[in-house]
Structures are given as C-alpha cells and as structure tokens.
C-alpha cells in the first residue's frame, strides 16, 4: 500500500515539476517574443518547416478523411433517407473536429518530433551552451520562432485540411454515391456556420502552441546523449498528442 | 582578472566543487588538470556563468558574475570566447556562418566586413577555403579550429578551452596545442584550459592548477607544480593507478 502511494506521489511530483518547467519555458518564450528584435528569418524558416513542408501530408490526410466520413455518414443516413445531410456532416466533422485534431496530430508527428530531436541534439552536443556563451538567449533564438510558427501555421494547415476534406467528401458523396449535388451543397451551406470554422481554427492555434511548446520543452531539457534524444523525441510526440486530445475536449466543451 | 572564491556546487546531493578557490592571471595560459568527472568542466562553466554556484563568488574584473541578471551577464560574456570539447558548431550553418554568428549578433558591421573578419579568423587558425563547408564535412581537428575561430570572432579578452586535445590523434593534438599558444601570443587574451592530458598541459601552460575532491590542491608555474610533493598530484602526473586517487568519485559532467 505504502509502495503504491509512493509511486503515485512520485508520479504526481514529477508531473507538477514538468508542468512547472513547461510553463516556465512558455512564459520565458512570451517575454522573449515581446523583446525586439524578432528574428524574422528564423521565424519564416520554421513556418516553412511546420507549414509548407507539411502541406502534402495534410492534403492527403484531409482528402481521404473527408471521403471516408462521407462513406460512413452515407451508410448511416441512408437507413432513414437522410442522404442529403452527408455534405453537412462531413463539413461539420471536418471544420469542428477532424480538421484541427488530425492536422495537429500529423504536424506533431512530423514537426513536433523534429523540434524535440533538433533541440535535443543541440543540447547534448553543447550547441545550446554555446549560444549562452555567445551572449545569445537560446529561448529567443530557438524556442520563440518555433512557437510562433506552430501557432500561426496550424490554422493555415487546418483550413486547407477542412477545404480538401469537404472536396473529398463531395467527390465520394456526389461522384461515387450519387447523392444529388444541389442538395448536398445546399444542406452544407445551410447547416455549417462560420463560427464552426472559426472555432476549429482557434482550437488548431491552441494545438499548434501545445505541439511546439512540448516539442521545444522535451528537446531543450534533454540529457543523456543519443539515447536521451531518442527518448525526448518519443515523449514529445506522446505528450503532445495526449495533451491535444485532452485540451480538445475542454476547448470544445467551452466553445460549442 | 578572474577569481573564484569559496565556490561550492552539488548535483543531486553529490558535491562537485567544495569550497574551491582559484586565481587566474590575466594574459596567461592557465591549465586546470584533474580526473575525468572531477569537476573541471563544472569549474569552467562557472567562469562563464553557465552554471551558478550554490555558494561562493566568481569574480571577473572584480564583479561577482553569480549575482548578475541575464542582460549584465551577457555584457560580460561578450568578452569571453569558449571552445567546447566537440567544438559545438551549429550544424545547421556553414563554417563561415558559424564564425560570423557572434559578429551578426553583437555588431553592426556590414556583410562585407563580417566576411573579411571571418576569412581572417579562419586563416589565423590555419584554415582556408572552408567557409562554405558544413561542420559535418570536417575532421575533429578542423572542427576545433573552426570552434576556436568562432570563439575569437569578437576578439575576446578571455578564451576558455574545454579539453582542447581530447579525442584527437597526437599530431593533431600537438597542432592544437601550438594553436592555443600562438593564439594567446597573438591576441594577448587570458586563456583557461581544462585538461587531463599531462603532456599537453606542461607544453602550453604558464600556470597549472589541479582540482581534486572539489578543491584546488596545487597551483603555480608548471615547474613549481611538477616539483610539488602533493601525493595526488604526483600520482596524476606520473599516470599511476595506485595512490591516493582511487577509482571512485566519478561524476560525469
């Protein structure tokens, strides 16, 4: 029993410690973000990495998710003759939920892990110490551009995922399942509100913050050589993904 | 002048520096020797404020850097250059960009002026036509040279060397030793190196200090240190496994 309490207590202490460090890194990044000069070149480089380079996977993910959503919705709705609602279901599902969440998960796997690996390698090869010795703050130089890129690019990627998802749904619904095109589009326009899209984008910005912050945190505090970098990378993906799911619930509860 | 006064530092309850006192003469090469994991790196990192002591003072020109905020500490760091053990070059940048980095960050020089300084610094460390290469294309010795060129970019008053010859073949190690001596002569900078390479130490040092059990147990000119009868020092410089230094007290930092 005592062992159990010890284990739980130790886990809790570690969680509080880590959470404190993440918040510390976040606040430090905020402070450094406001202190000029902003390193635009580094920011654009990260935006390219997080955003442009993720475009293909996000388009593929969005198109097929929209398509599969149309398939599933069609089989359900057909039972009570509501096939016309497939378009709005796909659009609502993509804009509110699947667009932001799946895009963030894809980017976590691609860019969040790379952030942890890159910063982790810089830590274990003393490049972060080297920045300190050259009177440069590594948080400003390394963390701030990544967080800005995460927060700005995730909504952009999400809106693209929403768009291609709706197209994918249309292609399957209208092209393959032969739902009437006019009804499909009209119902979609009637039911989907602009707020659905906006709230989805706000969520995706929050997820962008989470995945970049967790990636940077895990990388920045890496120790233990190559093995440490590997662990940091895995943990970054796991922690960021789980945090995205949990925060998604609370954000959704608050918004809709 | 750099002075460490009664510096204490522990990691996870293990004492690494235990009331360490050390004075480093300006314009000389001081080499701090000691076992691997004996606190040499920790000591060096205290001098440039990468680690803050639990207790004690680190005085640089009379200013205790342990009490400074980040901005003032950075002002002091601009007078320092540091060559890391594996050079710590930024591997996302070319050699030229690495050397130019401190200049881009802390000066308002024009691109052409910076390029010229980079070229000069690289020539000073014996490298030509490498500015466009990536660090991964260089050998260990070349990386150290580039690291030194980067450390010297802002013409610092103090250059710190973290085990400059570790991991190098004897010929390259000797070349790096000469480079350190030449650099010191050329720049008149205060050089502080940590090392466990006895031969190299006595080749380059104007002053030697030995760290043992978190304290400086001997310091002085190389001849005075060699003549010292402190058993731990004699065991160390004679490379004997038996003696007061046992195979424990190992802490990698």
Boltz contact constraints between the chains, C-beta under 6 A:
constraints:
  - contact:
      token1: [A, 126]
      token2: [B, 84]
      max_distance: 6.0
  - contact:
      token1: [A, 126]
      token2: [B, 88]
      max_distance: 6.0
  - contact:
      token1: [A, 127]
      token2: [B, 88]
      max_distance: 6.0
  - contact:
      token1: [A, 127]
      token2: [B, 90]
      max_distance: 6.0
  - contact:
      token1: [A, 129]
      token2: [B, 50]
      max_distance: 6.0
  - contact:
      token1: [A, 130]
      token2: [B, 88]
      max_distance: 6.0
  - contact:
      token1: [A, 132]
      token2: [B, 50]
      max_distance: 6.0
  - contact:
      token1: [A, 133]
      token2: [B, 48]
      max_distance: 6.0
  - contact:
      token1: [A, 133]
      token2: [B, 82]
      max_distance: 6.0
  - contact:
      token1: [A, 134]
      token2: [B, 102]
      max_distance: 6.0
  - contact:
      token1: [A, 135]
      token2: [B, 74]
      max_distance: 6.0
  - contact:
      token1: [A, 135]
      token2: [B, 77]
      max_distance: 6.0
  - contact:
      token1: [A, 135]
      token2: [B, 78]
      max_distance: 6.0
  - contact:
      token1: [A, 136]
      token2: [B, 105]
      max_distance: 6.0
